[in-house]
Amino acid sequence: MTQALDAGVFAALSPEARLNGVVEATGLSDASAAQLREPSNLAPDVANHMIENMISTIAIPVGVATGMIVDGRERLVPLAIEETSIVGFVSDAAARCRATGGFSTSMSGTVMIAQVQVLGVANPHAARLEILAREEEIRAICDGCDSVLLEHGGGFRGLEVRLVESSQGMMLVLHLLVDTRDAMGANTVNTMAERLAPRIGEWTKGTVLLRILSNLADRRLARARAAWRVEDIGGAQVRDAMVSASALAASDPYRAATNNKGIMNGISAVVLATGNDTRAVEAGAHAFAAREGSYRSLSHWEVDPEGNLSGAIELPMAVGTVGGATRAHPTARALLELTQVSGAEELARVIAAVGLAQNFAALHALCTDGIQKGHMARHAANVAIEAGATGPEVEAVVAAMAKRGTISASAAREALRSHREEA
Ligand code: MEV
């Protein structure tokens, strides 16, 4: 059972001490703890099997967001990300909504969609009904592809047949709805679509072209909501400003894109840390944000009857806890263990909560100090490192730049030169 780690104390620890704290709080296995203790932790032979033409690996920092209560349970959430502020943002948002019980989440299910595109169908309306009438035959073909999935309670759940007007005329598009349970499910549903395709060609007397999943996984929606008391966010003025800021994201695609980018800062970082497909989740999120014809915010902010700031988010979340890199990548496997989720659904729900937390913290910063204050403080360390500072020099250079009131490459070089001269 995860214990609450004091956010302030945790942040002030060394990376090694933080990891020890996380291991203790989560009861992480020795193998996973050892994996996380080794920063260059992807062996070349494992990496070489993951992609083609592998020449190297790139290390990205992994931080742990503290203080999250999700559905009444304490969570430590790993985020793999190169951007400063993001892990701190999630922890800050989580700390500020603990008084109201943290995040409540739900999920619409774990159903993925595979598309089969059929061209040249002479009588598409009749062909549509022909396919719909063969649902049981289709079920048998699809369920015949993956006995393990059936053993785990997944499998074919239904079909839809759409007639899509295109620049090349009417196309028939079959959707297979498949519950992929704890797998993200791309391979499963693609196999079903490919196996079924020849029969669809016969039944429709058309030509089957694409047989591939849809990343608009709108049968796999993760939802999270939370409320923040005004006294925990700096007062009613801040609350109202955050609602006004979010109203712009609800109406203006220029702001919605930035708002959703902030949400994805948190979401993609957990997706990456757990070895899931960041591009799939991002494509799904942005397509869902545009589902009504114009691109909108993925989150909504309003004032609840108690006067709290109330936030809600809903988006497709095609992530798994089995298959792919979630198990093949040893660090992802260890980080997945650290999340203590029981399966894909719980992981998706925690990730949605992280997205909402991230959005809260970004809006809060934007409506109070502005984003640069916190960002630049952390950015200064990167600038110092770029200028060549190492070890304790980094803090010395950051302090010198803060004293001078300028954070820049030249100020960092100058500060480093004087620090070394004095030393
Ligand atoms: C920066 O990576 C993300 C923000 O721009 C998000 C937002 O504006 O809501 C701060």
Boltz pocket constraint, residues with backbone or C-beta under 6 A from the ligand:
constraints:
  - pocket:
      binder: B
      contacts: [[A, 83], [A, 258], [A, 259], [A, 260], [A, 261], [A, 262], [A, 263], [A, 265], [A, 359], [A, 362], [A, 363], [A, 366], [A, 371]]
      max_distance: 6.0
